[in-house]
Amino acid sequence: MKRLFWLGVGVVAGVTLSRKASETARQATPAGLASNLGDAMRELAGAIGAFGAEVRAGMTEREQELNDIVEQRSGLPRSTVARGERARGGHTATEPRTGRARRAEI
């Protein structure tokens, strides 16, 4: 009985090591390396896409916060403030141009 147990343990260990060795050998081939590189690129693209989505969500949230602050301080509803910005070309400052813009006008 003892010999049969150790024979079973040896067979299981041999099969496991054989599979691991063949998988490692397959990954060392050019096709295996290309597959690993492709998987890594897909993972990187997914991470970049997720990062971009989080940045856009943060920008939207911050824009909403800023719009709420402007609405509170100005007392104007948001739609009025947005229309006023579009009418002035998106700029709210009424200061005269300086620097390069002034030189270009001269």
GUZARO-389569 format. One record per atom (N, C-alpha, C): residue number from 1; atom name; y, z, x. Coordinates in Angstrom, 1 decimal. Last residue first. Layout:
% residues N
(NUM 'CA' (Y Z X)) ...
This chain:
% residues 106
(106 'N' (95.8 -33.9 -0.8)) (106 'CA' (97.1 -34.2 -0.1)) (106 'C' (97.0 -35.6 0.5)) (105 'N' (93.3 -33.4 -1.8)) (105 'CA' (94.3 -33.9 -2.7)) (105 'C' (95.6 -34.4 -2.0)) (104 'N' (91.9 -32.4 0.4)) (104 'CA' (91.5 -33.7 -0.1)) (104 'C' (92.6 -34.2 -1.1)) (103 'N' (93.1 -29.9 0.6)) (103 'CA' (93.3 -30.9 1.7)) (103 'C' (93.0 -32.3 1.2)) (102 'N' (92.1 -28.6 -1.6)) (102 'CA' (93.5 -28.8 -1.5)) (102 'C' (93.8 -29.9 -0.5)) (101 'N' (89.4 -28.5 -1.0)) (101 'CA' (89.8 -29.2 -2.2)) (101 'C' (91.3 -29.5 -2.2)) (100 'N' (89.3 -26.9 1.3)) (100 'CA' (89.0 -28.3 1.4)) (100 'C' (89.5 -29.1 0.2)) (99 'N' (91.6 -24.4 0.3)) (99 'CA' (90.7 -24.9 1.3)) (99 'C' (90.5 -26.4 1.2)) (98 'N' (91.8 -24.0 -3.3)) (98 'CA' (92.2 -23.7 -2.0)) (98 'C' (91.2 -24.4 -1.0)) (97 'N' (93.1 -24.3 -6.6)) (97 'CA' (92.2 -24.7 -5.6)) (97 'C' (92.7 -24.3 -4.2)) (96 'N' (94.2 -21.4 -8.5)) (96 'CA' (94.4 -22.7 -7.9)) (96 'C' (93.4 -23.0 -6.9)) (95 'N' (92.2 -19.6 -11.0)) (95 'CA' (93.0 -19.6 -9.7)) (95 'C' (93.1 -21.1 -9.2)) (94 'N' (90.8 -19.1 -13.2)) (94 'CA' (91.9 -20.0 -13.4)) (94 'C' (92.8 -20.0 -12.1)) (93 'N' (87.2 -19.1 -13.7)) (93 'CA' (88.4 -18.7 -12.9)) (93 'C' (89.6 -19.7 -13.1)) (92 'N' (85.1 -20.2 -15.0)) (92 'CA' (86.0 -19.3 -15.8)) (92 'C' (87.2 -18.9 -15.0)) (91 'N' (83.4 -23.3 -15.3)) (91 'CA' (84.2 -22.3 -14.4)) (91 'C' (85.1 -21.5 -15.3)) (90 'N' (82.4 -25.1 -16.9)) (90 'CA' (81.5 -24.1 -16.4)) (90 'C' (82.2 -23.1 -15.5)) (89 'N' (84.3 -26.8 -17.9)) (89 'CA' (83.5 -27.3 -16.9)) (89 'C' (82.6 -26.3 -16.3)) (88 'N' (85.6 -25.7 -20.1)) (88 'CA' (86.3 -25.6 -18.8)) (88 'C' (85.4 -26.2 -17.6)) (87 'N' (83.7 -25.9 -22.0)) (87 'CA' (85.0 -26.6 -22.2)) (87 'C' (85.8 -26.7 -20.9)) (86 'N' (81.8 -24.1 -21.2)) (86 'CA' (81.5 -25.5 -21.2)) (86 'C' (82.8 -26.4 -21.3)) (85 'N' (83.1 -21.7 -21.6)) (85 'CA' (82.7 -22.1 -20.3)) (85 'C' (82.4 -23.6 -20.2)) (84 'N' (83.4 -21.7 -24.4)) (84 'CA' (84.6 -21.7 -23.6)) (84 'C' (84.2 -22.1 -22.1)) (83 'N' (80.8 -21.5 -25.3)) (83 'CA' (81.5 -22.8 -25.5)) (83 'C' (82.7 -22.9 -24.7)) (82 'N' (80.1 -18.9 -24.3)) (82 'CA' (79.4 -20.1 -23.8)) (82 'C' (80.2 -21.4 -24.0)) (81 'N' (81.8 -17.4 -25.9)) (81 'CA' (82.0 -17.4 -24.5)) (81 'C' (81.3 -18.6 -23.9)) (80 'N' (80.8 -17.9 -28.5)) (80 'CA' (82.2 -18.3 -28.2)) (80 'C' (82.4 -18.4 -26.7)) (79 'N' (78.2 -16.9 -28.2)) (79 'CA' (78.4 -18.3 -28.5)) (79 'C' (79.8 -18.8 -28.2)) (78 'N' (78.7 -14.1 -27.9)) (78 'CA' (78.1 -14.9 -26.8)) (78 'C' (78.4 -16.4 -27.0)) (77 'N' (81.8 -12.9 -29.2)) (77 'CA' (80.4 -13.1 -29.4)) (77 'C' (79.9 -14.1 -28.3)) (76 'N' (84.1 -10.8 -27.4)) (76 'CA' (83.8 -12.1 -28.0)) (76 'C' (82.3 -12.3 -28.2)) (75 'N' (84.6 -8.6 -25.9)) (75 'CA' (84.6 -8.5 -27.3)) (75 'C' (84.3 -9.8 -28.1)) (74 'N' (84.5 -8.4 -23.2)) (74 'CA' (85.5 -9.3 -23.7)) (74 'C' (85.6 -9.2 -25.3)) (73 'N' (82.5 -6.5 -22.7)) (73 'CA' (83.8 -6.4 -22.1)) (73 'C' (84.9 -7.2 -22.7)) (72 'N' (80.3 -7.5 -24.2)) (72 'CA' (80.8 -6.1 -24.4)) (72 'C' (82.2 -6.0 -23.9)) (71 'N' (79.9 -10.0 -23.1)) (71 'CA' (80.2 -9.9 -24.6)) (71 'C' (80.8 -8.5 -24.8)) (70 'N' (79.3 -9.4 -20.5)) (70 'CA' (80.5 -10.2 -20.8)) (70 'C' (80.9 -10.0 -22.3)) (69 'N' (76.9 -8.0 -20.9)) (69 'CA' (78.0 -7.4 -20.3)) (69 'C' (79.3 -8.1 -20.6)) (68 'N' (75.3 -10.1 -22.0)) (68 'CA' (75.6 -8.9 -22.8)) (68 'C' (76.8 -8.1 -22.2)) (67 'N' (75.2 -11.8 -19.8)) (67 'CA' (75.9 -12.3 -21.1)) (67 'C' (76.2 -11.1 -22.0)) (66 'N' (73.8 -10.2 -18.0)) (66 'CA' (75.2 -10.6 -17.7)) (66 'C' (75.9 -11.1 -19.0)) (65 'N' (71.3 -10.1 -19.4)) (65 'CA' (72.0 -8.9 -19.1)) (65 'C' (73.5 -9.2 -18.8)) (64 'N' (70.6 -12.8 -19.4)) (64 'CA' (70.8 -12.1 -20.6)) (64 'C' (71.6 -10.9 -20.4)) (63 'N' (70.4 -13.2 -16.6)) (63 'CA' (71.4 -14.0 -17.3)) (63 'C' (71.7 -13.3 -18.7)) (62 'N' (68.1 -11.6 -16.1)) (62 'CA' (69.4 -11.2 -15.5)) (62 'C' (70.6 -11.9 -16.3)) (61 'N' (66.2 -13.0 -17.5)) (61 'CA' (66.5 -11.7 -17.9)) (61 'C' (67.8 -11.2 -17.4)) (60 'N' (66.2 -15.4 -16.1)) (60 'CA' (66.5 -15.4 -17.6)) (60 'C' (66.9 -14.0 -18.0)) (59 'N' (65.4 -14.5 -13.6)) (59 'CA' (66.7 -15.2 -13.8)) (59 'C' (67.2 -15.1 -15.2)) (58 'N' (62.8 -13.6 -14.2)) (58 'CA' (63.8 -12.7 -13.7)) (58 'C' (65.3 -13.3 -13.9)) (57 'N' (61.7 -16.1 -14.9)) (57 'CA' (61.7 -15.0 -15.9)) (57 'C' (62.8 -14.0 -15.5)) (56 'N' (61.9 -17.4 -12.4)) (56 'CA' (62.6 -17.9 -13.6)) (56 'C' (62.7 -16.9 -14.7)) (55 'N' (60.2 -15.8 -10.8)) (55 'CA' (61.7 -15.9 -10.5)) (55 'C' (62.4 -16.4 -11.7)) (54 'N' (57.8 -16.2 -12.1)) (54 'CA' (58.4 -14.8 -12.1)) (54 'C' (59.9 -14.9 -11.7)) (53 'N' (57.4 -18.9 -11.6)) (53 'CA' (57.5 -18.4 -13.0)) (53 'C' (58.1 -17.0 -13.0)) (52 'N' (57.3 -18.8 -8.8)) (52 'CA' (58.3 -19.5 -9.4)) (52 'C' (58.5 -19.1 -10.9)) (51 'N' (54.8 -17.4 -8.5)) (51 'CA' (56.1 -16.8 -8.0)) (51 'C' (57.3 -17.5 -8.6)) (50 'N' (53.0 -19.2 -9.6)) (50 'CA' (53.2 -17.9 -10.3)) (50 'C' (54.5 -17.2 -9.8)) (49 'N' (53.3 -21.3 -7.8)) (49 'CA' (53.6 -21.5 -9.2)) (49 'C' (53.9 -20.2 -9.9)) (48 'N' (52.3 -20.0 -5.5)) (48 'CA' (53.7 -20.5 -5.5)) (48 'C' (54.2 -20.7 -6.9)) (47 'N' (49.7 -19.5 -6.3)) (47 'CA' (50.5 -18.4 -6.0)) (47 'C' (52.0 -18.8 -6.0)) (46 'N' (48.8 -22.2 -6.6)) (46 'CA' (48.8 -21.3 -7.8)) (46 'C' (49.7 -20.1 -7.5)) (45 'N' (49.0 -23.0 -4.0)) (45 'CA' (49.8 -23.7 -5.0)) (45 'C' (49.8 -22.8 -6.3)) (44 'N' (47.0 -21.3 -2.8)) (44 'CA' (48.4 -21.3 -2.4)) (44 'C' (49.3 -21.9 -3.5)) (43 'N' (44.7 -22.3 -4.0)) (43 'CA' (45.1 -20.9 -4.2)) (43 'C' (46.6 -20.7 -3.9)) (42 'N' (44.7 -24.9 -3.1)) (42 'CA' (44.8 -24.6 -4.5)) (42 'C' (45.2 -23.2 -4.8)) (41 'N' (44.4 -24.4 -0.4)) (41 'CA' (45.6 -25.0 -0.8)) (41 'C' (45.8 -24.8 -2.3)) (40 'N' (41.8 -23.2 -0.3)) (40 'CA' (43.0 -22.4 0.1)) (40 'C' (44.3 -23.0 -0.4)) (39 'N' (40.2 -25.3 -1.2)) (39 'CA' (40.3 -24.1 -2.0)) (39 'C' (41.5 -23.3 -1.6)) (38 'N' (40.7 -27.1 1.0)) (38 'CA' (41.1 -27.4 -0.4)) (38 'C' (41.2 -26.2 -1.3)) (37 'N' (39.5 -25.6 3.0)) (37 'CA' (40.9 -25.9 3.1)) (37 'C' (41.5 -26.3 1.7)) (36 'N' (36.8 -25.6 2.2)) (36 'CA' (37.5 -24.3 2.3)) (36 'C' (39.1 -24.6 2.4)) (35 'N' (36.3 -28.4 2.3)) (35 'CA' (36.2 -27.6 1.0)) (35 'C' (37.0 -26.3 1.1)) (34 'N' (36.6 -28.8 5.0)) (34 'CA' (37.5 -29.5 4.0)) (34 'C' (37.5 -28.8 2.7)) (33 'N' (34.5 -27.4 5.9)) (33 'CA' (35.8 -27.0 6.3)) (33 'C' (36.9 -27.6 5.4)) (32 'N' (32.4 -28.8 4.8)) (32 'CA' (32.6 -27.4 4.4)) (32 'C' (34.0 -26.9 4.8)) (31 'N' (32.7 -31.3 6.1)) (31 'CA' (32.8 -31.2 4.6)) (31 'C' (33.0 -29.8 4.2)) (30 'N' (32.3 -30.5 8.8)) (30 'CA' (33.6 -31.0 8.4)) (30 'C' (33.7 -31.0 6.8)) (29 'N' (30.5 -27.3 8.9)) (29 'CA' (30.5 -28.8 8.9)) (29 'C' (31.9 -29.3 8.5)) (28 'N' (30.5 -24.6 8.5)) (28 'CA' (31.0 -25.1 9.8)) (28 'C' (31.0 -26.6 9.9)) (27 'N' (29.3 -24.2 6.1)) (27 'CA' (30.7 -24.1 6.2)) (27 'C' (31.3 -24.5 7.5)) (26 'N' (26.6 -24.6 6.8)) (26 'CA' (27.3 -25.6 5.9)) (26 'C' (28.8 -25.4 6.0)) (25 'N' (26.2 -22.3 8.3)) (25 'CA' (26.1 -23.6 9.0)) (25 'C' (26.8 -24.6 8.1)) (24 'N' (26.5 -20.3 6.3)) (24 'CA' (27.4 -20.3 7.4)) (24 'C' (27.4 -21.7 8.1)) (23 'N' (24.2 -21.0 4.7)) (23 'CA' (25.6 -21.1 4.2)) (23 'C' (26.6 -21.1 5.3)) (22 'N' (22.1 -20.5 6.5)) (22 'CA' (22.3 -21.9 6.1)) (22 'C' (23.7 -22.1 5.4)) (21 'N' (22.4 -17.7 6.8)) (21 'CA' (22.6 -18.6 8.0)) (21 'C' (22.8 -20.1 7.6)) (20 'N' (21.9 -16.8 4.2)) (20 'CA' (23.2 -16.5 4.8)) (20 'C' (23.4 -17.5 6.0)) (19 'N' (19.3 -17.6 3.9)) (19 'CA' (20.3 -18.2 3.1)) (19 'C' (21.7 -18.0 3.7)) (18 'N' (18.1 -16.1 6.0)) (18 'CA' (18.0 -17.5 6.0)) (18 'C' (19.0 -18.2 5.1)) (17 'N' (18.6 -13.5 5.1)) (17 'CA' (19.1 -13.9 6.3)) (17 'C' (19.1 -15.5 6.4)) (16 'N' (17.0 -13.5 2.7)) (16 'CA' (18.4 -13.2 2.7)) (16 'C' (19.1 -13.7 3.9)) (15 'N' (14.4 -14.0 3.7)) (15 'CA' (15.0 -15.0 2.7)) (15 'C' (16.6 -14.8 2.7)) (14 'N' (14.1 -11.7 5.3)) (14 'CA' (14.0 -13.0 5.9)) (14 'C' (14.7 -14.1 5.0)) (13 'N' (14.2 -9.6 3.4)) (13 'CA' (15.2 -9.7 4.5)) (13 'C' (15.2 -11.1 5.1)) (12 'N' (12.0 -10.3 1.8)) (12 'CA' (13.3 -10.2 1.2)) (12 'C' (14.4 -10.3 2.3)) (11 'N' (9.9 -10.0 3.8)) (11 'CA' (10.1 -11.3 3.1)) (11 'C' (11.6 -11.3 2.5)) (10 'N' (10.2 -7.3 4.5)) (10 'CA' (10.4 -8.3 5.5)) (10 'C' (10.6 -9.7 4.9)) (9 'N' (9.5 -6.0 2.1)) (9 'CA' (10.9 -5.8 2.7)) (9 'C' (11.2 -6.9 3.7)) (8 'N' (6.9 -6.9 1.8)) (8 'CA' (7.9 -7.3 0.8)) (8 'C' (9.3 -7.1 1.4)) (7 'N' (5.7 -5.6 4.0)) (7 'CA' (5.7 -7.0 4.0)) (7 'C' (6.7 -7.5 3.0)) (6 'N' (6.1 -3.0 3.3)) (6 'CA' (6.9 -3.5 4.4)) (6 'C' (6.8 -5.0 4.5)) (5 'N' (4.3 -2.9 1.1)) (5 'CA' (5.7 -2.6 0.9)) (5 'C' (6.6 -3.2 2.0)) (4 'N' (1.9 -3.4 2.3)) (4 'CA' (2.4 -4.4 1.3)) (4 'C' (3.9 -4.2 1.1)) (3 'N' (1.6 -1.2 3.9)) (3 'CA' (1.7 -2.5 4.6)) (3 'C' (2.3 -3.5 3.6)) (2 'N' (1.2 0.8 2.0)) (2 'CA' (2.4 0.9 2.9)) (2 'C' (2.6 -0.5 3.5)) (1 'N' (-1.2 0.0 0.8)) (1 'CA' (0.0 0.0 0.0)) (1 'C' (1.3 0.0 0.9)) 
